[in-house]
Amino acid sequence: MPPLIKLPAAPANLTAQRRATTVDLLFTIPAANTDGTRPANVERVDVYAITGPRTITDDQIVKLGTKVASLQVKAPRDPDATTEPDNPEEEVDPPEGKGLDQGVVAIVTEQLTDQVIVPVTPPEDKKSARTVAAAEGPLLPPPMVSLSRTYVGVGITTRGRKGPFSTRVSVSLAPPPEPPPAPTLSYDEKAITLSWAPLAAGGGPDSVLPSTPLGAPQRSLGYHVYEGATRLTKTAVADPTFADPRLEWGEKRCYVVRTAEKVNEAVVESAGSPERCVTPVDTFPPAAPKTLQSVASVGAITLIWEPNAERDLAGYIVLRGGGENDLQPITPSPITATQFKDDLAPGTRHVYAVRAVDKAGNASAISNLVEDTAR
């Protein structure tokens, strides 16, 4: 009996995101064969695309569509020397050669040129053609369905055989929405906040949402916020504002906002807004310490107060004087403890307050005043 031919599993987790005139595809390179053995007998992964009806078959996509990418993959030295699924990873014979590692996430970008978006009409299957009787009653216009582009991936063995196709994904080829204007950036102690002028479906900031013709796709608008290539919004936000809690003082952050238009179930993103950057500077003082209390004892006065909750707190400065107007610091640098013992001669009277200081040197207002006399 000849040996069974090992075929790589299908590329997994294929997703497609359209942004203006580009489509970004992400998928996982096969790391196992269809029978679960490892490493995968895969030399490359081919990605195909076609503009046309979503009912087209995988074979028609390969035959009539376009190969948009062919990614080389590290292949096994011997495709028949595989490890069973339950065996430990250290027993897997590592693939070798140039190309991507098996099991990694690959990224492919396609530009939607005028040639790419021309629809392909598959040949009619005359055997399955049927005559449909005209329905009685008034005729309805055909549904207004925008063109879509469908993608599929397949692993190719070291001998040129195709494995199973991935799950296919499609993107709408409807015209992209207008990008929003540049966002305005502000920040406080907790977050960087972006805000921008909202758009109405179908145009710029002052456009009016048109009435929906009968049979037209259902549209809705939202927004995605990006830092570089990283999308910060898990789902499109409806309101033209976003708060980024990843605030670090002195760390520059740059943002772009994209309009996300949902056409039926497909989402099309606009080009990016003008980029805006900010480098937050800590000018925000901590809160004043609360509930300062004094305890007099023989030859000393002990102060106690509630701890502050700021993450960047450096400590506390203890102030002493004859009254509120002549308080002077008696701790040369911030202390981290929330109590302080002031050794004094018996019968000495003082007024005390405490001030919080953060790591940037911002000082709070003073706490409540306490007055006490050492015994």
NUTOR-948365 format. One record per residue (C-alpha): residue number from 1; residue in one letter; x, y, z. Coordinates in nm, 2 decimals. Each point is the difference from the previous one (the first is absolute). Layout:
BEGIN
+-----+--------+--------+--------+--------+
! num ! residu !   east !  north !     up !
+-----+--------+--------+--------+--------+
! NUM !      A !      X !      Y !      Z !
...
+-----+--------+--------+--------+--------+
//
This chain:
BEGIN
+-----+--------+--------+--------+--------+
! num ! residu !   east !  north !     up !
+-----+--------+--------+--------+--------+
!   1 !      M !   0.00 !   0.00 !   0.00 !
!   2 !      P !   0.14 !   0.35 !  -0.09 !
!   3 !      P !   0.03 !   0.23 !   0.30 !
!   4 !      L !  -0.29 !   0.25 !   0.07 !
!   5 !      I !   0.07 !   0.35 !  -0.13 !
!   6 !      K !   0.01 !   0.25 !   0.28 !
!   7 !      L !  -0.20 !   0.31 !  -0.08 !
!   8 !      P !   0.02 !   0.32 !   0.21 !
!   9 !      A !  -0.30 !   0.11 !   0.20 !
!  10 !      A !  -0.18 !   0.31 !  -0.14 !
!  11 !      P !   0.14 !   0.34 !   0.09 !
!  12 !      A !  -0.20 !   0.10 !   0.32 !
!  13 !      N !  -0.17 !   0.32 !   0.13 !
!  14 !      L !  -0.01 !   0.18 !  -0.34 !
!  15 !      T !  -0.13 !   0.35 !   0.04 !
!  16 !      A !  -0.02 !   0.30 !  -0.24 !
!  17 !      Q !  -0.03 !   0.36 !   0.09 !
!  18 !      R !  -0.05 !   0.26 !  -0.27 !
!  19 !      R !   0.14 !   0.35 !   0.05 !
!  20 !      A !  -0.08 !   0.24 !  -0.28 !
!  21 !      T !   0.19 !  -0.15 !  -0.30 !
!  22 !      T !   0.19 !  -0.28 !   0.18 !
!  23 !      V !  -0.10 !  -0.33 !   0.15 !
!  24 !      D !   0.20 !  -0.15 !   0.28 !
!  25 !      L !  -0.02 !  -0.38 !   0.04 !
!  26 !      L !   0.12 !  -0.19 !   0.31 !
!  27 !      F !   0.02 !  -0.38 !   0.04 !
!  28 !      T !   0.19 !  -0.26 !   0.18 !
!  29 !      I !   0.26 !  -0.21 !  -0.20 !
!  30 !      P !  -0.08 !  -0.38 !   0.04 !
!  31 !      A !   0.21 !  -0.17 !   0.26 !
!  32 !      A !  -0.16 !  -0.35 !  -0.03 !
!  33 !      N !  -0.14 !  -0.23 !  -0.27 !
!  34 !      T !  -0.36 !  -0.09 !  -0.05 !
!  35 !      D !   0.05 !  -0.31 !   0.21 !
!  36 !      G !   0.15 !   0.20 !   0.29 !
!  37 !      T !   0.36 !  -0.11 !  -0.05 !
!  38 !      R !   0.28 !   0.26 !   0.02 !
!  39 !      P !   0.18 !   0.18 !  -0.16 !
!  40 !      A !  -0.23 !   0.09 !  -0.29 !
!  41 !      N !   0.10 !  -0.11 !  -0.35 !
!  42 !      V !  -0.02 !   0.35 !  -0.13 !
!  43 !      E !   0.24 !   0.19 !  -0.22 !
!  44 !      R !  -0.21 !   0.32 !  -0.06 !
!  45 !      V !  -0.34 !   0.14 !   0.05 !
!  46 !      D !  -0.18 !   0.15 !  -0.30 !
!  47 !      V !  -0.27 !   0.27 !   0.04 !
!  48 !      Y !  -0.26 !   0.04 !  -0.27 !
!  49 !      A !  -0.26 !   0.27 !  -0.05 !
!  50 !      I !  -0.29 !   0.06 !  -0.24 !
!  51 !      T !  -0.25 !   0.28 !  -0.05 !
!  52 !      G !  -0.34 !  -0.15 !  -0.07 !
!  53 !      P !  -0.29 !  -0.19 !   0.16 !
!  54 !      R !   0.06 !  -0.16 !   0.34 !
!  55 !      T !  -0.15 !  -0.32 !  -0.13 !
!  56 !      I !   0.31 !  -0.07 !  -0.21 !
!  57 !      T !   0.18 !  -0.33 !   0.09 !
!  58 !      D !   0.35 !  -0.02 !   0.14 !
!  59 !      D !   0.12 !  -0.17 !  -0.32 !
!  60 !      Q !  -0.14 !   0.29 !  -0.21 !
!  61 !      I !   0.17 !   0.25 !   0.23 !
!  62 !      V !   0.34 !  -0.17 !  -0.08 !
!  63 !      K !  -0.08 !  -0.04 !  -0.37 !
!  64 !      L !  -0.17 !   0.34 !  -0.08 !
!  65 !      G !   0.14 !   0.22 !   0.28 !
!  66 !      T !   0.33 !   0.15 !   0.08 !
!  67 !      K !   0.29 !  -0.13 !   0.21 !
!  68 !      V !   0.06 !   0.30 !   0.22 !
!  69 !      A !   0.29 !  -0.16 !   0.21 !
!  70 !      S !   0.22 !  -0.30 !   0.02 !
!  71 !      L !   0.18 !  -0.03 !   0.33 !
!  72 !      Q !   0.29 !  -0.23 !   0.04 !
!  73 !      V !  -0.01 !  -0.22 !   0.32 !
!  74 !      K !   0.28 !  -0.19 !   0.17 !
!  75 !      A !  -0.06 !  -0.36 !  -0.12 !
!  76 !      P !   0.08 !  -0.34 !   0.17 !
!  77 !      R !   0.32 !  -0.18 !  -0.10 !
!  78 !      D !  -0.20 !  -0.32 !  -0.04 !
!  79 !      P !  -0.38 !   0.04 !  -0.04 !
!  80 !      D !  -0.06 !  -0.36 !   0.12 !
!  81 !      A !   0.20 !   0.05 !   0.32 !
!  82 !      T !  -0.28 !   0.14 !   0.21 !
!  83 !      T !  -0.10 !   0.00 !   0.37 !
!  84 !      E !  -0.34 !  -0.10 !   0.12 !
!  85 !      P !  -0.22 !   0.27 !   0.15 !
!  86 !      D !   0.03 !  -0.12 !   0.36 !
!  87 !      N !   0.38 !  -0.01 !  -0.01 !
!  88 !      P !   0.20 !   0.28 !   0.17 !
!  89 !      E !   0.12 !   0.30 !  -0.20 !
!  90 !      E !   0.37 !  -0.09 !   0.04 !
!  91 !      E !  -0.05 !  -0.31 !  -0.20 !
!  92 !      V !  -0.11 !   0.19 !  -0.31 !
!  93 !      D !   0.26 !   0.02 !  -0.27 !
!  94 !      P !   0.04 !   0.37 !  -0.06 !
!  95 !      P !  -0.06 !   0.13 !  -0.36 !
!  96 !      E !   0.28 !   0.17 !  -0.17 !
!  97 !      G !   0.08 !   0.23 !  -0.29 !
!  98 !      K !  -0.11 !   0.36 !  -0.08 !
!  99 !      G !  -0.34 !   0.13 !   0.07 !
! 100 !      L !  -0.25 !   0.04 !   0.28 !
! 101 !      D !  -0.01 !  -0.22 !   0.30 !
! 102 !      Q !  -0.29 !  -0.24 !   0.02 !
! 103 !      G !  -0.27 !   0.11 !   0.24 !
! 104 !      V !   0.07 !   0.38 !  -0.02 !
! 105 !      V !  -0.25 !   0.26 !  -0.11 !
! 106 !      A !   0.06 !   0.13 !  -0.35 !
! 107 !      I !  -0.11 !   0.33 !  -0.14 !
! 108 !      V !  -0.08 !   0.07 !  -0.37 !
! 109 !      T !  -0.11 !   0.34 !  -0.14 !
! 110 !      E !  -0.18 !   0.04 !  -0.34 !
! 111 !      Q !  -0.05 !   0.33 !  -0.17 !
! 112 !      L !  -0.35 !   0.04 !  -0.15 !
! 113 !      T !   0.10 !   0.13 !  -0.35 !
! 114 !      D !  -0.26 !   0.06 !  -0.28 !
! 115 !      Q !   0.10 !  -0.33 !  -0.15 !
! 116 !      V !  -0.05 !  -0.19 !   0.32 !
! 117 !      I !  -0.36 !   0.11 !   0.06 !
! 118 !      V !  -0.12 !  -0.10 !  -0.35 !
! 119 !      P !  -0.25 !  -0.29 !   0.07 !
! 120 !      V !   0.06 !  -0.34 !  -0.14 !
! 121 !      T !  -0.30 !  -0.19 !  -0.13 !
! 122 !      P !   0.03 !  -0.38 !   0.04 !
! 123 !      P !  -0.12 !  -0.20 !  -0.30 !
! 124 !      E !  -0.36 !  -0.11 !   0.02 !
! 125 !      D !  -0.06 !  -0.36 !   0.10 !
! 126 !      K !  -0.25 !  -0.10 !  -0.27 !
! 127 !      K !  -0.08 !  -0.33 !   0.17 !
! 128 !      S !  -0.13 !   0.17 !   0.31 !
! 129 !      A !  -0.18 !   0.29 !  -0.18 !
! 130 !      R !  -0.37 !   0.00 !   0.07 !
! 131 !      T !  -0.28 !   0.22 !  -0.12 !
! 132 !      V !  -0.17 !   0.18 !   0.28 !
! 133 !      A !  -0.37 !   0.09 !  -0.05 !
! 134 !      A !  -0.07 !   0.37 !   0.03 !
! 135 !      A !  -0.16 !   0.09 !   0.33 !
! 136 !      E !  -0.34 !   0.15 !   0.00 !
! 137 !      G !  -0.05 !   0.36 !   0.13 !
! 138 !      P !   0.20 !   0.31 !  -0.05 !
! 139 !      L !   0.37 !  -0.03 !  -0.09 !
! 140 !      L !   0.25 !   0.11 !   0.26 !
! 141 !      P !   0.34 !   0.15 !  -0.10 !
! 142 !      P !   0.30 !  -0.23 !   0.05 !
! 143 !      P !   0.18 !   0.06 !   0.33 !
! 144 !      M !   0.28 !   0.26 !  -0.01 !
! 145 !      V !   0.29 !  -0.22 !   0.11 !
! 146 !      S !   0.35 !   0.15 !  -0.01 !
! 147 !      L !   0.29 !  -0.20 !  -0.15 !
! 148 !      S !   0.21 !  -0.21 !   0.23 !
! 149 !      R !   0.35 !  -0.15 !  -0.02 !
! 150 !      T !   0.05 !  -0.35 !   0.14 !
! 151 !      Y !   0.32 !  -0.15 !   0.13 !
! 152 !      V !   0.11 !  -0.35 !   0.08 !
! 153 !      G !   0.34 !  -0.16 !   0.10 !
! 154 !      V !   0.14 !  -0.34 !  -0.07 !
! 155 !      G !   0.32 !  -0.18 !   0.11 !
! 156 !      I !   0.22 !  -0.16 !  -0.27 !
! 157 !      T !   0.21 !  -0.30 !   0.07 !
! 158 !      T !   0.37 !  -0.05 !  -0.09 !
! 159 !      R !  -0.12 !  -0.19 !  -0.31 !
! 160 !      G !  -0.25 !   0.26 !  -0.11 !
! 161 !      R !  -0.32 !  -0.16 !   0.14 !
! 162 !      K !  -0.28 !   0.22 !   0.14 !
! 163 !      G !  -0.13 !  -0.05 !   0.35 !
! 164 !      P !  -0.35 !   0.09 !   0.11 !
! 165 !      F !  -0.11 !   0.36 !  -0.06 !
! 166 !      S !  -0.04 !   0.24 !   0.29 !
! 167 !      T !  -0.33 !   0.15 !   0.10 !
! 168 !      R !  -0.06 !   0.28 !  -0.26 !
! 169 !      V !  -0.06 !   0.36 !   0.10 !
! 170 !      S !  -0.14 !   0.29 !  -0.20 !
! 171 !      V !   0.02 !   0.38 !   0.01 !
! 172 !      S !  -0.24 !   0.25 !  -0.15 !
! 173 !      L !   0.11 !   0.20 !  -0.30 !
! 174 !      A !  -0.24 !   0.28 !   0.08 !
! 175 !      P !   0.16 !   0.35 !  -0.02 !
! 176 !      P !   0.18 !   0.07 !   0.33 !
! 177 !      P !  -0.14 !   0.27 !   0.23 !
! 178 !      E !   0.16 !   0.34 !   0.05 !
! 179 !      P !   0.28 !   0.01 !   0.26 !
! 180 !      P !  -0.08 !   0.21 !   0.31 !
! 181 !      P !   0.19 !   0.32 !   0.06 !
! 182 !      A !   0.31 !   0.00 !   0.22 !
! 183 !      P !  -0.08 !  -0.08 !   0.37 !
! 184 !      T !   0.05 !   0.24 !   0.28 !
! 185 !      L !   0.21 !  -0.14 !   0.29 !
! 186 !      S !  -0.02 !   0.08 !   0.37 !
! 187 !      Y !   0.11 !  -0.19 !   0.31 !
! 188 !      D !  -0.04 !  -0.01 !   0.38 !
! 189 !      E !   0.15 !  -0.22 !   0.26 !
! 190 !      K !  -0.18 !  -0.31 !  -0.12 !
! 191 !      A !  -0.03 !   0.00 !  -0.38 !
! 192 !      I !   0.07 !   0.16 !  -0.33 !
! 193 !      T !  -0.33 !   0.11 !  -0.16 !
! 194 !      L !  -0.06 !   0.03 !  -0.38 !
! 195 !      S !  -0.30 !   0.19 !  -0.14 !
! 196 !      W !  -0.09 !   0.08 !  -0.36 !
! 197 !      A !  -0.28 !   0.14 !  -0.21 !
! 198 !      P !  -0.25 !  -0.27 !  -0.09 !
! 199 !      L !  -0.09 !  -0.11 !  -0.35 !
! 200 !      A !  -0.34 !  -0.09 !  -0.14 !
! 201 !      A !  -0.04 !  -0.30 !  -0.22 !
! 202 !      G !   0.08 !   0.09 !  -0.36 !
! 203 !      G !   0.23 !   0.31 !   0.04 !
! 204 !      G !   0.18 !   0.26 !   0.20 !
! 205 !      P !  -0.07 !   0.15 !   0.34 !
! 206 !      D !  -0.30 !   0.21 !  -0.13 !
! 207 !      S !  -0.15 !  -0.26 !  -0.23 !
! 208 !      V !  -0.35 !  -0.13 !   0.06 !
! 209 !      L !  -0.09 !  -0.37 !   0.02 !
! 210 !      P !  -0.19 !  -0.08 !  -0.32 !
! 211 !      S !  -0.32 !  -0.20 !   0.00 !
! 212 !      T !   0.06 !  -0.37 !  -0.07 !
! 213 !      P !  -0.14 !  -0.11 !  -0.34 !
! 214 !      L !  -0.20 !  -0.32 !  -0.01 !
! 215 !      G !   0.24 !  -0.30 !   0.00 !
! 216 !      A !   0.31 !   0.21 !   0.08 !
! 217 !      P !   0.25 !  -0.13 !   0.24 !
! 218 !      Q !  -0.04 !   0.10 !   0.37 !
! 219 !      R !   0.28 !   0.23 !   0.10 !
! 220 !      S !   0.12 !   0.13 !   0.34 !
! 221 !      L !   0.31 !   0.20 !   0.10 !
! 222 !      G !   0.25 !  -0.04 !   0.28 !
! 223 !      Y !   0.37 !   0.07 !   0.07 !
! 224 !      H !   0.32 !  -0.19 !   0.07 !
! 225 !      V !   0.30 !   0.15 !   0.17 !
! 226 !      Y !   0.35 !  -0.11 !  -0.09 !
! 227 !      E !   0.35 !   0.06 !   0.14 !
! 228 !      G !   0.22 !  -0.09 !  -0.29 !
! 229 !      A !  -0.12 !  -0.33 !  -0.14 !
! 230 !      T !  -0.16 !  -0.10 !   0.34 !
! 231 !      R !  -0.37 !   0.04 !   0.02 !
! 232 !      L !  -0.10 !   0.12 !   0.35 !
! 233 !      T !  -0.38 !  -0.04 !  -0.04 !
! 234 !      K !  -0.13 !  -0.36 !   0.02 !
! 235 !      T !  -0.32 !   0.10 !  -0.17 !
! 236 !      A !  -0.09 !   0.32 !  -0.18 !
! 237 !      V !  -0.11 !   0.28 !   0.23 !
! 238 !      A !  -0.31 !   0.20 !  -0.08 !
! 239 !      D !   0.09 !   0.31 !   0.19 !
! 240 !      P !   0.29 !   0.22 !  -0.14 !
! 241 !      T !   0.21 !  -0.04 !   0.31 !
! 242 !      F !   0.24 !  -0.25 !   0.14 !
! 243 !      A !   0.20 !  -0.02 !   0.32 !
! 244 !      D !   0.34 !  -0.18 !   0.01 !
! 245 !      P !   0.09 !  -0.11 !   0.35 !
! 246 !      R !   0.35 !  -0.10 !  -0.09 !
! 247 !      L !   0.14 !   0.34 !   0.12 !
! 248 !      E !   0.37 !   0.02 !   0.08 !
! 249 !      W !   0.15 !   0.33 !   0.08 !
! 250 !      G !   0.26 !   0.11 !  -0.25 !
! 251 !      E !  -0.09 !  -0.27 !  -0.25 !
! 252 !      K !  -0.10 !   0.13 !  -0.34 !
! 253 !      R !  -0.32 !  -0.15 !  -0.15 !
! 254 !      C !  -0.14 !   0.05 !  -0.36 !
! 255 !      Y !  -0.35 !  -0.07 !  -0.11 !
! 256 !      V !  -0.20 !  -0.04 !  -0.32 !
! 257 !      V !  -0.38 !  -0.04 !  -0.02 !
! 258 !      R !  -0.17 !  -0.19 !  -0.28 !
! 259 !      T !  -0.37 !   0.01 !  -0.09 !
! 260 !      A !  -0.15 !  -0.35 !   0.00 !
! 261 !      E !  -0.31 !  -0.04 !  -0.21 !
! 262 !      K !  -0.20 !  -0.32 !   0.04 !
! 263 !      V !  -0.17 !  -0.10 !  -0.32 !
! 264 !      N !  -0.24 !  -0.28 !   0.09 !
! 265 !      E !   0.25 !  -0.23 !   0.19 !
! 266 !      A !   0.31 !   0.12 !  -0.18 !
! 267 !      V !   0.22 !   0.28 !   0.15 !
! 268 !      V !   0.20 !   0.24 !  -0.22 !
! 269 !      E !   0.24 !   0.24 !   0.16 !
! 270 !      S !   0.11 !   0.34 !  -0.13 !
! 271 !      A !   0.34 !   0.13 !  -0.05 !
! 272 !      G !   0.15 !   0.13 !   0.32 !
! 273 !      S !  -0.06 !   0.35 !   0.14 !
! 274 !      P !   0.31 !   0.23 !   0.03 !
! 275 !      E !   0.22 !  -0.14 !   0.27 !
! 276 !      R !   0.01 !   0.18 !   0.33 !
! 277 !      C !   0.27 !  -0.05 !   0.28 !
! 278 !      V !   0.03 !   0.09 !   0.36 !
! 279 !      T !   0.27 !  -0.04 !   0.26 !
! 280 !      P !  -0.17 !   0.02 !   0.34 !
! 281 !      V !   0.17 !   0.21 !   0.27 !
! 282 !      D !  -0.09 !  -0.05 !   0.36 !
! 283 !      T !  -0.12 !   0.34 !   0.13 !
! 284 !      F !  -0.28 !  -0.15 !   0.22 !
! 285 !      P !   0.07 !   0.02 !   0.38 !
! 286 !      P !  -0.12 !  -0.28 !   0.22 !
! 287 !      A !  -0.29 !   0.05 !   0.24 !
! 288 !      A !   0.06 !   0.15 !   0.34 !
! 289 !      P !   0.05 !  -0.26 !   0.28 !
! 290 !      K !  -0.32 !  -0.06 !   0.20 !
! 291 !      T !  -0.09 !  -0.03 !   0.36 !
! 292 !      L !   0.33 !   0.12 !   0.16 !
! 293 !      Q !  -0.01 !  -0.07 !   0.37 !
! 294 !      S !   0.25 !   0.07 !   0.28 !
! 295 !      V !   0.08 !  -0.21 !   0.31 !
! 296 !      A !   0.20 !   0.18 !   0.28 !
! 297 !      S !   0.23 !  -0.20 !   0.22 !
! 298 !      V !   0.29 !   0.08 !   0.24 !
! 299 !      G !   0.26 !   0.19 !  -0.20 !
! 300 !      A !  -0.17 !  -0.06 !  -0.34 !
! 301 !      I !  -0.29 !   0.06 !  -0.23 !
! 302 !      T !  -0.09 !  -0.28 !  -0.24 !
! 303 !      L !  -0.19 !   0.07 !  -0.32 !
! 304 !      I !  -0.22 !  -0.25 !  -0.19 !
! 305 !      W !  -0.19 !   0.04 !  -0.33 !
! 306 !      E !  -0.17 !  -0.21 !  -0.27 !
! 307 !      P !   0.21 !  -0.12 !  -0.29 !
! 308 !      N !  -0.04 !   0.15 !  -0.35 !
! 309 !      A !  -0.11 !  -0.23 !  -0.29 !
! 310 !      E !   0.20 !   0.16 !  -0.29 !
! 311 !      R !   0.22 !  -0.25 !  -0.19 !
! 312 !      D !   0.28 !   0.25 !  -0.05 !
! 313 !      L !   0.01 !   0.12 !   0.36 !
! 314 !      A !   0.36 !   0.07 !   0.13 !
! 315 !      G !  -0.09 !   0.06 !   0.36 !
! 316 !      Y !  -0.10 !   0.27 !   0.26 !
! 317 !      I !   0.15 !   0.32 !   0.13 !
! 318 !      V !  -0.07 !   0.09 !   0.36 !
! 319 !      L !  -0.05 !   0.37 !   0.08 !
! 320 !      R !   0.03 !   0.16 !   0.34 !
! 321 !      G !  -0.04 !   0.36 !   0.13 !
! 322 !      G !  -0.18 !   0.23 !   0.24 !
! 323 !      G !  -0.30 !   0.04 !  -0.23 !
! 324 !      E !  -0.12 !  -0.06 !  -0.36 !
! 325 !      N !   0.19 !   0.29 !  -0.14 !
! 326 !      D !   0.35 !  -0.10 !   0.12 !
! 327 !      L !   0.01 !  -0.37 !  -0.06 !
! 328 !      Q !   0.34 !  -0.14 !  -0.10 !
! 329 !      P !   0.10 !  -0.35 !  -0.11 !
! 330 !      I !   0.17 !  -0.21 !   0.27 !
! 331 !      T !   0.07 !  -0.30 !  -0.23 !
! 332 !      P !   0.28 !   0.08 !  -0.24 !
! 333 !      S !  -0.13 !  -0.25 !  -0.26 !
! 334 !      P !  -0.34 !  -0.18 !  -0.05 !
! 335 !      I !  -0.07 !  -0.28 !   0.25 !
! 336 !      T !  -0.20 !  -0.31 !  -0.11 !
! 337 !      A !  -0.15 !  -0.08 !   0.34 !
! 338 !      T !  -0.34 !   0.15 !   0.10 !
! 339 !      Q !   0.12 !   0.09 !   0.35 !
! 340 !      F !   0.27 !   0.22 !   0.15 !
! 341 !      K !   0.14 !   0.05 !   0.35 !
! 342 !      D !   0.12 !   0.35 !   0.09 !
! 343 !      D !   0.23 !  -0.01 !   0.31 !
! 344 !      L !  -0.05 !   0.32 !   0.20 !
! 345 !      A !   0.07 !   0.15 !   0.34 !
! 346 !      P !  -0.29 !  -0.05 !   0.24 !
! 347 !      G !  -0.26 !   0.28 !  -0.02 !
! 348 !      T !   0.09 !   0.09 !  -0.36 !
! 349 !      R !  -0.30 !   0.10 !  -0.22 !
! 350 !      H !  -0.01 !  -0.02 !  -0.38 !
! 351 !      V !  -0.24 !   0.01 !  -0.29 !
! 352 !      Y !   0.05 !  -0.28 !  -0.26 !
! 353 !      A !  -0.11 !  -0.09 !  -0.36 !
! 354 !      V !   0.10 !  -0.25 !  -0.26 !
! 355 !      R !   0.05 !   0.04 !  -0.37 !
! 356 !      A !   0.01 !  -0.29 !  -0.26 !
! 357 !      V !   0.26 !   0.01 !  -0.28 !
! 358 !      D !   0.01 !  -0.21 !  -0.32 !
! 359 !      K !   0.30 !  -0.13 !  -0.19 !
! 360 !      A !  -0.01 !   0.30 !  -0.24 !
! 361 !      G !   0.03 !   0.24 !   0.29 !
! 362 !      N !  -0.36 !   0.12 !   0.00 !
! 363 !      A !  -0.11 !   0.09 !   0.35 !
! 364 !      S !  -0.35 !  -0.02 !   0.14 !
! 365 !      A !  -0.19 !   0.25 !   0.20 !
! 366 !      I !   0.06 !  -0.04 !   0.38 !
! 367 !      S !  -0.21 !  -0.23 !   0.21 !
! 368 !      N !  -0.21 !   0.12 !   0.29 !
! 369 !      L !   0.18 !   0.17 !   0.28 !
! 370 !      V !   0.06 !  -0.15 !   0.34 !
! 371 !      E !   0.13 !   0.17 !   0.31 !
! 372 !      D !   0.15 !  -0.18 !   0.30 !
! 373 !      T !   0.24 !   0.03 !   0.29 !
! 374 !      A !   0.26 !  -0.25 !   0.11 !
! 375 !      R !  -0.04 !  -0.12 !   0.36 !
+-----+--------+--------+--------+--------+
//
